Amino acid sequence: MKTNEKWGKATTTLIIEKNKDEYWVSVKELPGCYSVGATIEGAISNTREAIAEHISDLPEGSQVPEIFLNKDLEFHIQYDIQTLFERFKMLNKSAIAEHAGINPSLLRQYSNGLAYASEKQKAKIEAAIHEIGIGLLEASL
């Protein structure tokens, strides 16, 4: 069972992607389980029901991953770049691009769904966001 190191709770990864006018969520540890919503929050909210339905529709005798038997299941969210910047509108794309060492115009294209980042570019963006987040957690006023 995958557990959240901080709280010791069971977690599953939700992969969120934008598809034209709606958001799709796939449950990484439960292949074939999907949810959809008009908003990011709606898609995430619909996921618990989608998991329950998916498990109830499994053929008799199928083994349900132990993680989904936990009532305190938490979600780890994995976004595509476009959805990340829609969810966190307060993020400054130019500053993140500078921190990541990539072209700001290119990051805006990624965030608008006009171009797709390579795995190397995604790793740079993720590392920059995590570094900024760690810095913010260490800050106090």
C-alpha positions in Angstrom: 0.0 0.0 0.0 1.3 3.4 -0.9 1.2 5.8 2.1 1.7 9.5 2.5 4.9 9.8 4.5 3.8 12.8 6.5 0.4 11.5 7.7 0.8 7.7 7.1 -2.5 7.7 5.1 -3.1 5.7 1.9 -2.7 7.8 -1.2 -3.3 7.2 -4.9 -2.2 9.4 -7.8 -4.7 11.2 -9.9 -3.5 12.3 -13.3 -5.5 15.4 -14.5 -5.5 16.5 -18.1 -7.6 19.0 -20.0 -9.5 17.8 -23.0 -11.2 20.8 -24.8 -13.9 21.9 -22.4 -13.6 19.3 -19.6 -11.0 17.8 -17.3 -10.2 14.1 -17.3 -8.9 12.3 -14.3 -7.3 8.8 -14.5 -6.4 6.9 -11.3 -2.9 5.7 -11.7 -3.1 2.7 -9.4 -6.4 1.6 -10.8 -6.0 1.2 -14.6 -9.2 1.9 -16.5 -10.7 4.1 -13.8 -11.6 7.5 -15.1 -13.5 10.6 -14.0 -14.5 13.7 -15.8 -15.7 17.2 -14.8 -16.4 20.6 -16.2 -13.9 22.0 -13.6 -10.7 20.6 -12.1 -12.3 20.5 -8.7 -15.4 18.8 -10.2 -13.3 16.2 -11.9 -11.4 15.4 -8.7 -14.7 15.4 -6.7 -16.2 12.8 -9.1 -13.2 10.5 -8.7 -14.3 8.9 -5.4 -17.6 7.8 -7.0 -15.7 6.6 -10.1 -13.4 4.5 -8.0 -16.3 2.9 -6.2 -18.1 2.2 -9.4 -15.0 0.8 -11.1 -14.4 -1.6 -8.2 -18.0 -2.7 -8.1 -17.9 -3.4 -11.9 -14.7 -5.6 -11.6 -15.4 -9.2 -12.5 -16.1 -11.5 -9.5 -12.9 -12.8 -8.1 -10.8 -9.8 -9.2 -8.4 -8.6 -6.6 -9.0 -5.0 -5.5 -5.8 -3.2 -4.8 -5.5 -2.9 -1.0 -5.1 0.9 -1.2 -8.7 1.2 -2.3 -10.0 -0.6 0.8 -8.9 2.4 2.9 -11.7 4.8 3.7 -9.2 7.6 4.4 -7.8 7.4 0.9 -6.0 10.7 -0.1 -5.2 11.9 -3.6 -1.8 13.0 -4.9 -2.5 15.1 -7.9 -0.4 15.0 -11.1 -1.2 17.7 -13.6 -0.4 18.3 -17.2 1.3 21.7 -17.7 -1.8 23.4 -19.1 -4.0 22.2 -16.2 -1.4 23.1 -13.6 -1.3 26.8 -14.7 -5.1 26.9 -14.9 -5.4 25.5 -11.3 -2.8 27.8 -9.9 -3.4 31.0 -11.8 -1.3 33.0 -9.3 1.9 31.4 -10.6 4.0 33.8 -12.6 5.0 31.9 -15.8 7.8 34.3 -16.7 9.4 33.9 -13.2 9.0 30.1 -13.3 10.5 29.9 -16.8 13.5 32.0 -15.6 13.9 29.9 -12.5 13.7 26.7 -14.7 16.1 28.1 -17.3 13.7 27.9 -20.2 12.3 30.4 -22.6 9.3 32.3 -21.0 7.5 32.3 -24.4 7.8 28.6 -24.7 6.4 28.1 -21.2 3.4 30.2 -22.1 2.9 28.0 -25.1 3.0 24.9 -22.9 0.6 26.5 -20.5 -1.9 27.4 -23.2 -1.7 23.9 -24.8 -0.1 25.3 -28.0 3.1 23.2 -27.6 3.9 20.1 -25.6 6.9 19.9 -23.3 9.5 17.1 -23.5 10.1 15.0 -20.4 13.3 17.0 -19.9 11.4 20.3 -20.0 8.7 19.0 -17.7 11.3 18.0 -15.2 12.9 21.4 -15.3 9.5 23.1 -14.7 8.5 20.7 -11.9 11.9 21.2 -10.2 11.5 25.0 -10.4 8.0 24.9 -8.9 9.2 22.5 -6.1 12.1 24.8 -5.3 9.9 27.8 -5.1 7.4 25.9 -3.0 10.1 24.8 -0.5 11.3 28.4 -0.3 7.8 29.6 0.5 7.4 26.9 3.2 10.6 28.1 4.8 9.5 31.7 4.7 7.7 33.4 7.6 6.4 36.9 8.2 
